Amino acid sequence: MTIQLPNNPKEDQYEDLIVATLLASGYYTESRLIMKDGENKTEILELDALATPVNDYTNRVIVEAKSGKSGTGHKELFKLYGQAMYTGTSRAWLVHLLEHDEPKAAAMQEVSDGIDGCEVRAIRVSLEQLKDDDHDDPFPLAIDSESSVRDLVLGTAWWGRIADRLAQTSLKHWIKSYGKEPPAEVGACKNYCDGVERSLFKKTPLGRADALYDQYKAHGKVYGNAAALLAGDKTEVFRAYTGTHKHLHVQHLMATQGRARLAIIKNAYDEILRRRAKTDGGSTDEFVFGNMTWAAFLEATFLPTNFQRGLKELDHFKHAERLAYFFQIFTEVLGGFYFPEDPGDMELVAAATGMPVEDIPTALDFMDRFFPLAQGASWFHSINGGIRILKGVPGYLRGTGCFYRQAAHGIKDYGEQYSYAAGFPLSAWHSALYKTLEPELKVDDEPA
């Protein structure tokens, strides 16, 4: 058996493709978001994706992806407009696979032209378009990179998005398997994931960051507690979900915590922009507590000192607008690892993320600045063959970095490309992603 990306993506696979395309175009993405009422768990709002262009942070986009005929008419545009107004978003795109006939296309355009104060429009994106060597980019580019690099990012991100969806499904099935009265550790996992999603719908950057910290305080050990329910030696269990395709539900919890950390960094930059806008004459209509604004009071009272320090240092970083996106590509496309002593690999990281080689070490240091570990430990450590890895990255996401490098360099043997010692973990991570994807993407090998 072998695996291949879908030739005719539908439904979830199409959504995965669109998110991958946004990532390749320079958009920090938050996908598969469901806002629920905190008490009775009633679903209030569902978004396929929120996409933030790294060159225009204040104009994030709600993205709805539709692969079929239903849900691609003018009613959907009005629905997106309502979602945009509710979330304070300036743009909403209905991305559809099937081509509209002329009357429908004209009606959709008329609706789009008639909406003031928000850009709401329909965009057709098909796999055939994306494969065409002369295709126009479906979304406005937010990053300056070679088209060949964007194609590599898109393809790898698509592998990763499918794997992440399968891991999320595994988590949902695991939670349901315990019935109506699951152990506390299991209930905490669901509460944490729901809470992280709910946090991202808060109205202000500091409000979102504060809510994310609250979820960590309440459920900070979710994947460790979930792993503790597994049978076997703790070390072997840890190796299984960080280096194989096993225990996908634990892996997805690990990935969710990683994304929560990136969301905190992203909202730190959102807050920097908010303060700059205020200084430049933006709105000053804020609740005042004593002689402090509400934002300053919230930061000083509730947000950790490490966040405040990180925010101030981020304000002085010359690529601050790109940091969250850098970490997202580094983790979800490049596997959360790199070879610092290999100039070729450093150039590869730079090309994919848009972060200049000389600034990559400083960018990576921000993980320790925002989230310092106990006793001066770092989020990064070195393993076989000079590989430097970010902690807290699950096996199936490590595999994306292997897939990317294999495609970029035409690798047949990781040990030959890097070193004999590096070949072992890279091959294992490659296999972790491959075996995660195999149930959905396996195809019969063609006869020799």
C-alpha positions as CSV (number, residue, x, y, z in Angstrom):
1,M,0.0,0.0,0.0
2,T,1.0,3.6,-0.5
3,I,-0.8,6.9,0.3
4,Q,-1.6,9.9,-1.9
5,L,-3.4,13.2,-1.4
6,P,-7.0,13.2,-2.7
7,N,-7.6,13.8,-6.4
8,N,-11.2,14.8,-5.8
9,P,-11.3,16.4,-2.3
10,K,-14.8,16.6,-0.7
11,E,-16.2,18.0,2.5
12,D,-13.5,17.7,5.3
13,Q,-10.7,17.0,2.8
14,Y,-11.7,20.2,0.9
15,E,-11.6,22.2,4.1
16,D,-8.2,20.8,4.9
17,L,-7.0,21.8,1.4
18,I,-8.3,25.4,1.8
19,V,-6.6,25.8,5.2
20,A,-3.4,24.5,3.7
21,T,-3.7,27.0,0.9
22,L,-4.2,29.8,3.3
23,L,-1.1,28.8,5.3
24,A,1.0,28.7,2.1
25,S,-0.3,32.2,1.2
26,G,0.9,33.7,4.4
27,Y,-2.1,33.5,6.7
28,Y,-1.9,32.4,10.4
29,T,-4.9,30.1,10.6
30,E,-7.2,28.9,13.4
31,S,-9.4,26.2,12.0
32,R,-12.4,24.0,13.0
33,L,-13.6,26.4,15.6
34,I,-16.8,25.8,17.5
35,M,-18.0,28.3,20.1
36,K,-20.2,26.6,22.8
37,D,-22.0,28.0,25.8
38,G,-19.8,27.4,28.8
39,E,-22.5,25.8,31.0
40,N,-24.8,23.7,28.8
41,K,-22.4,23.1,25.9
42,T,-24.9,24.4,23.3
43,E,-23.2,25.2,20.0
44,I,-23.4,28.9,19.3
45,L,-21.1,29.4,16.3
46,E,-19.0,27.3,14.0
47,L,-16.2,28.5,11.8
48,D,-14.2,26.5,9.3
49,A,-11.3,28.9,9.7
50,L,-10.1,32.3,10.9
51,A,-7.2,33.5,8.8
52,T,-4.9,36.4,9.7
53,P,-2.6,37.7,7.0
54,V,0.8,38.3,8.4
55,N,1.2,41.6,6.5
56,D,-2.2,43.0,7.7
57,Y,-3.1,41.6,11.1
58,T,-6.1,43.8,11.7
59,N,-7.9,42.4,8.6
60,R,-8.4,38.8,9.5
61,V,-10.8,36.7,7.5
62,I,-13.6,34.3,8.3
63,V,-13.4,31.4,5.8
64,E,-16.2,29.0,4.9
65,A,-15.3,26.1,2.6
66,K,-17.9,24.3,0.6
67,S,-17.2,21.4,-1.8
68,G,-20.8,20.7,-2.8
69,K,-23.7,22.6,-4.3
70,S,-25.5,23.4,-1.1
71,G,-24.5,26.3,1.0
72,T,-22.9,28.3,-1.8
73,G,-25.6,30.9,-2.5
74,H,-26.4,34.4,-1.4
75,K,-27.9,33.2,1.9
76,E,-24.5,31.9,2.9
77,L,-23.0,35.3,2.1
78,F,-25.5,36.9,4.5
79,K,-24.7,34.3,7.1
80,L,-21.0,35.1,6.8
81,Y,-21.7,38.8,7.1
82,G,-23.6,38.1,10.4
83,Q,-20.7,36.0,11.7
84,A,-18.2,38.8,10.7
85,M,-20.2,41.4,12.5
86,Y,-20.5,39.2,15.6
87,T,-16.8,38.5,15.8
88,G,-15.6,41.9,14.8
89,T,-14.0,40.6,11.6
90,S,-13.5,42.8,8.5
91,R,-13.7,40.1,5.8
92,A,-15.5,36.9,5.1
93,W,-14.9,34.6,2.2
94,L,-17.1,31.8,0.9
95,V,-14.7,29.4,-0.8
96,H,-16.4,27.0,-3.1
97,L,-15.3,24.1,-5.3
98,L,-18.0,24.0,-7.9
99,E,-18.3,26.7,-10.6
100,H,-21.4,28.9,-10.4
101,D,-23.4,29.5,-13.6
102,E,-23.7,33.1,-14.8
103,P,-27.0,34.0,-13.1
104,K,-25.9,32.7,-9.8
105,A,-22.4,34.3,-10.1
106,A,-24.1,37.6,-10.9
107,A,-26.4,37.3,-7.9
108,M,-23.5,36.5,-5.7
109,Q,-21.6,39.5,-7.0
110,E,-24.6,41.8,-6.4
111,V,-24.9,40.7,-2.8
112,S,-21.1,41.2,-2.3
113,D,-21.2,44.7,-3.8
114,G,-24.2,45.6,-1.7
115,I,-22.6,44.9,1.7
116,D,-21.0,47.9,3.3
117,G,-18.4,47.9,6.1
118,C,-17.2,44.3,5.4
119,E,-15.7,42.5,2.5
120,V,-17.9,39.5,1.8
121,R,-17.3,37.5,-1.3
122,A,-17.3,34.2,-3.0
123,I,-14.0,32.7,-4.3
124,R,-13.8,29.5,-6.3
125,V,-10.8,27.3,-5.6
126,S,-10.3,23.9,-7.2
127,L,-7.5,21.4,-7.1
128,E,-7.0,21.7,-10.8
129,Q,-6.5,25.5,-10.4
130,L,-3.8,24.9,-7.8
131,K,-2.0,22.3,-9.8
132,D,-1.9,24.5,-12.9
133,D,1.7,25.9,-13.3
134,D,0.3,29.2,-14.5
135,H,-2.5,29.5,-11.9
136,D,-3.2,32.8,-10.1
137,D,-3.0,32.6,-6.3
138,P,-6.6,32.2,-5.1
139,F,-6.0,34.5,-2.0
140,P,-4.1,37.7,-1.8
141,L,-0.6,36.8,-0.9
142,A,0.5,37.9,2.6
143,I,4.1,36.6,2.3
144,D,6.8,37.1,-0.3
145,S,8.0,33.7,-1.3
146,E,8.8,31.7,-4.4
147,S,5.8,29.8,-5.9
148,S,7.7,26.6,-5.7
149,V,8.1,27.1,-1.9
150,R,4.4,27.9,-1.5
151,D,3.5,24.7,-3.4
152,L,5.7,22.7,-1.0
153,V,4.1,24.4,2.0
154,L,0.7,23.8,0.6
155,G,1.2,20.1,-0.1
156,T,2.9,19.4,3.3
157,A,0.3,21.4,5.2
158,W,-2.5,19.4,3.5
159,W,-0.9,16.1,4.7
160,G,-0.7,17.6,8.2
161,R,-4.2,19.0,8.2
162,I,-5.7,15.7,7.3
163,A,-3.6,13.9,10.0
164,D,-4.7,16.5,12.5
165,R,-8.4,16.0,11.7
166,L,-7.9,12.2,12.1
167,A,-6.2,12.8,15.5
168,Q,-9.1,15.1,16.6
169,T,-11.6,12.4,15.6
170,S,-9.6,9.9,17.6
171,L,-9.9,12.1,20.6
172,K,-13.6,12.6,20.2
173,H,-14.1,8.8,20.0
174,W,-11.9,8.2,23.0
175,I,-14.0,10.7,25.1
176,K,-17.3,9.2,23.9
177,S,-16.0,5.7,24.7
178,Y,-16.3,6.5,28.5
179,G,-20.0,7.2,28.3
180,K,-21.9,9.8,30.2
181,E,-19.8,9.6,33.4
182,P,-16.1,9.6,32.3
183,P,-13.2,9.8,34.7
184,A,-12.2,13.3,35.7
185,E,-9.1,13.1,33.5
186,V,-11.2,12.4,30.5
187,G,-13.7,15.2,31.2
188,A,-10.9,17.6,31.7
189,C,-9.6,16.9,28.2
190,K,-13.0,17.8,26.6
191,N,-13.3,20.9,28.8
192,Y,-9.8,22.0,27.9
193,C,-10.4,21.7,24.1
194,D,-13.8,23.4,24.3
195,G,-12.3,26.1,26.5
196,V,-9.4,26.8,24.1
197,E,-11.8,27.2,21.2
198,R,-14.1,29.4,23.3
199,S,-11.1,31.6,24.3
200,L,-10.5,32.5,20.7
201,F,-13.9,34.2,20.4
202,K,-13.2,36.8,23.1
203,K,-13.4,40.3,21.9
204,T,-10.0,41.7,22.8
205,P,-6.4,40.4,22.5
206,L,-5.8,40.5,26.3
207,G,-9.2,38.9,26.9
208,R,-8.2,36.0,24.6
209,A,-4.8,35.6,26.1
210,D,-6.2,35.7,29.6
211,A,-8.8,33.0,28.8
212,L,-6.1,30.8,27.3
213,Y,-4.0,31.1,30.4
214,D,-7.1,30.3,32.5
215,Q,-7.6,27.1,30.5
216,Y,-4.0,26.1,31.1
217,K,-4.3,26.8,34.8
218,A,-7.4,24.6,35.0
219,H,-6.4,21.8,32.8
220,G,-2.6,22.2,32.2
221,K,-1.8,18.5,32.4
222,V,-4.5,17.2,30.1
223,Y,-2.3,15.1,27.7
224,G,-0.1,13.9,30.6
225,N,-3.2,12.8,32.5
226,A,-4.7,11.2,29.4
227,A,-1.4,9.3,28.8
228,A,-1.5,8.2,32.4
229,L,-4.7,6.2,31.6
230,L,-2.7,4.1,29.1
231,A,-1.2,0.8,30.1
232,G,2.5,0.3,29.9
233,D,5.8,1.8,31.0
234,K,5.6,5.6,31.1
235,T,8.7,6.1,29.0
236,E,7.5,3.8,26.3
237,V,4.1,5.4,26.3
238,F,5.8,8.8,25.9
239,R,7.9,7.6,23.1
240,A,4.9,6.1,21.4
241,Y,2.9,9.3,21.2
242,T,5.8,11.6,20.4
243,G,7.4,9.3,17.7
244,T,4.8,7.0,16.3
245,H,1.2,6.9,15.1
246,K,-0.1,5.4,18.3
247,H,-2.4,7.1,20.9
248,L,-3.6,9.8,18.5
249,H,-6.0,11.2,21.1
250,V,-3.1,12.0,23.3
251,Q,-1.2,13.4,20.4
252,H,-4.1,15.8,19.5
253,L,-4.2,17.1,23.1
254,M,-0.5,17.8,22.8
255,A,-1.0,19.6,19.5
256,T,-3.9,21.6,21.0
257,Q,-1.7,22.9,23.8
258,G,0.9,23.8,21.3
259,R,-1.6,25.8,19.3
260,A,-2.8,27.5,22.5
261,R,0.8,28.7,23.1
262,L,1.0,30.1,19.6
263,A,-2.4,31.8,20.0
264,I,-1.0,33.6,23.1
265,I,2.0,34.9,21.1
266,K,-0.4,35.9,18.3
267,N,-2.6,37.8,20.7
268,A,0.4,39.5,22.2
269,Y,1.1,41.0,18.8
270,D,-2.6,41.9,18.4
271,E,-2.3,43.8,21.7
272,I,0.8,45.6,20.5
273,L,-1.1,46.7,17.4
274,R,-4.0,47.8,19.5
275,R,-1.8,50.0,21.7
276,R,0.0,51.5,18.6
277,A,-3.4,52.4,17.1
278,K,-4.4,54.1,20.3
279,T,-1.2,56.1,20.4
280,D,-1.6,57.1,16.8
281,G,-5.0,58.5,17.6
282,G,-7.2,55.4,17.6
283,S,-10.1,54.9,20.0
284,T,-9.5,55.6,23.6
285,D,-13.0,54.7,24.7
286,E,-12.0,52.3,27.5
287,F,-13.2,51.6,31.0
288,V,-10.9,53.2,33.5
289,F,-10.0,51.6,36.8
290,G,-8.5,54.3,39.0
291,N,-5.9,55.8,36.7
292,M,-5.4,52.6,34.7
293,T,-7.2,51.5,31.5
294,W,-9.1,48.2,31.7
295,A,-6.5,46.6,29.4
296,A,-3.6,47.7,31.7
297,F,-5.5,46.6,34.8
298,L,-6.2,43.2,33.2
299,E,-2.6,42.7,32.3
300,A,-1.2,43.9,35.6
301,T,-3.7,41.8,37.7
302,F,-4.3,38.6,35.8
303,L,-1.8,38.0,33.0
304,P,1.5,36.3,34.0
305,T,4.6,38.3,34.4
306,N,6.2,36.2,31.6
307,F,3.5,37.3,29.2
308,Q,4.1,41.0,30.0
309,R,7.9,40.5,29.5
310,G,7.3,38.6,26.3
311,L,5.0,41.3,25.0
312,K,7.5,44.0,25.6
313,E,10.3,42.1,24.0
314,L,8.1,41.2,21.0
315,D,7.4,44.9,20.5
316,H,11.1,45.4,19.8
317,F,11.6,42.3,17.6
318,K,11.9,43.5,14.0
319,H,9.8,40.6,12.7
320,A,7.1,40.6,15.4
321,E,4.3,40.5,12.9
322,R,5.6,37.2,11.5
323,L,6.4,35.4,14.8
324,A,3.2,33.4,15.4
325,Y,3.1,32.4,11.7
326,F,6.7,31.4,11.9
327,F,6.0,29.1,14.7
328,Q,2.9,27.7,13.0
329,I,4.8,26.8,9.8
330,F,7.8,25.6,11.9
331,T,5.6,23.3,13.9
332,E,2.9,22.1,11.4
333,V,4.9,22.1,8.2
334,L,8.5,21.7,9.3
335,G,7.8,19.3,12.1
336,G,9.1,21.4,15.0
337,F,12.8,20.5,14.3
338,Y,15.8,21.8,12.3
339,F,19.5,21.3,11.9
340,P,21.2,24.5,13.2
341,E,24.6,23.5,11.9
342,D,23.3,22.7,8.4
343,P,23.2,25.9,6.2
344,G,20.9,24.1,3.7
345,D,18.4,23.3,6.3
346,M,18.5,26.8,7.8
347,E,17.8,28.2,4.3
348,L,14.9,25.7,4.0
349,V,13.4,27.0,7.2
350,A,13.9,30.6,6.2
351,A,12.2,30.0,2.8
352,A,9.2,28.3,4.2
353,T,8.6,30.7,7.1
354,G,9.8,34.0,5.6
355,M,12.1,34.5,8.6
356,P,15.6,35.5,7.6
357,V,18.3,32.9,8.6
358,E,20.1,35.2,10.9
359,D,16.9,36.0,12.9
360,I,15.7,32.4,13.3
361,P,17.5,31.8,16.6
362,T,16.0,35.0,18.1
363,A,12.6,33.9,16.9
364,L,12.9,30.5,18.4
365,D,14.0,32.0,21.7
366,F,10.6,33.6,22.2
367,M,9.1,30.3,23.2
368,D,11.3,30.3,26.3
369,R,10.6,34.0,26.9
370,F,6.8,33.6,26.9
371,F,6.7,30.2,28.5
372,P,9.9,29.6,30.6
373,L,10.2,26.1,32.0
374,A,11.3,25.3,35.5
375,Q,15.0,25.5,36.6
376,G,16.1,27.3,33.4
377,A,15.2,24.4,31.1
378,S,14.6,25.2,27.4
379,W,11.8,24.3,25.1
380,F,14.5,23.1,22.7
381,H,16.9,20.3,23.0
382,S,19.3,18.4,20.7
383,I,19.1,14.8,19.7
384,N,20.6,12.4,17.2
385,G,22.7,13.8,14.4
386,G,22.5,17.5,15.4
387,I,18.7,17.7,15.2
388,R,17.3,20.4,17.4
389,I,13.6,19.9,18.4
390,L,10.8,21.8,20.0
391,K,9.3,19.9,22.9
392,G,5.5,19.2,22.9
393,V,5.2,18.3,19.2
394,P,3.3,15.0,18.5
395,G,4.6,12.3,16.3
396,Y,2.3,13.0,13.3
397,L,3.3,16.6,13.2
398,R,7.0,15.7,13.4
399,G,6.3,13.7,10.3
400,T,5.3,16.8,8.3
401,G,8.9,18.1,8.6
402,C,10.1,14.8,7.1
403,F,7.6,14.9,4.3
404,Y,8.6,18.5,3.5
405,R,12.3,17.8,3.5
406,Q,11.8,14.6,1.4
407,A,9.9,16.6,-1.2
408,A,12.3,19.6,-1.1
409,H,15.4,17.5,-1.5
410,G,14.1,14.3,-3.3
411,I,15.3,12.3,-0.3
412,K,15.3,8.5,-0.5
413,D,17.4,7.9,2.6
414,Y,17.3,10.4,5.5
415,G,20.6,9.0,6.8
416,E,22.4,9.8,3.5
417,Q,20.9,13.3,3.4
418,Y,21.7,14.2,7.0
419,S,23.6,11.6,9.0
420,Y,23.4,8.0,10.0
421,A,22.3,9.0,13.5
422,A,19.7,11.5,12.2
423,G,18.2,8.9,10.0
424,F,16.6,6.9,12.8
425,P,14.3,9.6,14.3
426,L,13.5,11.1,10.9
427,S,12.4,7.7,9.6
428,A,10.3,7.1,12.7
429,W,8.6,10.4,12.4
430,H,8.0,9.9,8.7
431,S,6.4,6.6,9.5
432,A,4.3,8.2,12.2
433,L,2.6,10.6,9.8
434,Y,2.4,7.9,7.0
435,K,0.6,5.4,9.3
436,T,-1.7,8.1,10.7
437,L,-2.8,9.0,7.1
438,E,-2.9,5.5,5.8
439,P,-6.5,4.6,6.9
440,E,-7.9,7.5,4.8
441,L,-5.4,8.0,2.0
442,K,-4.2,4.5,1.2
443,V,-4.3,3.4,-2.5
444,D,-3.4,0.2,-4.2
445,D,0.1,0.2,-5.5
446,E,0.2,0.0,-9.3
447,P,1.6,-3.3,-10.7
448,A,5.2,-3.2,-11.7
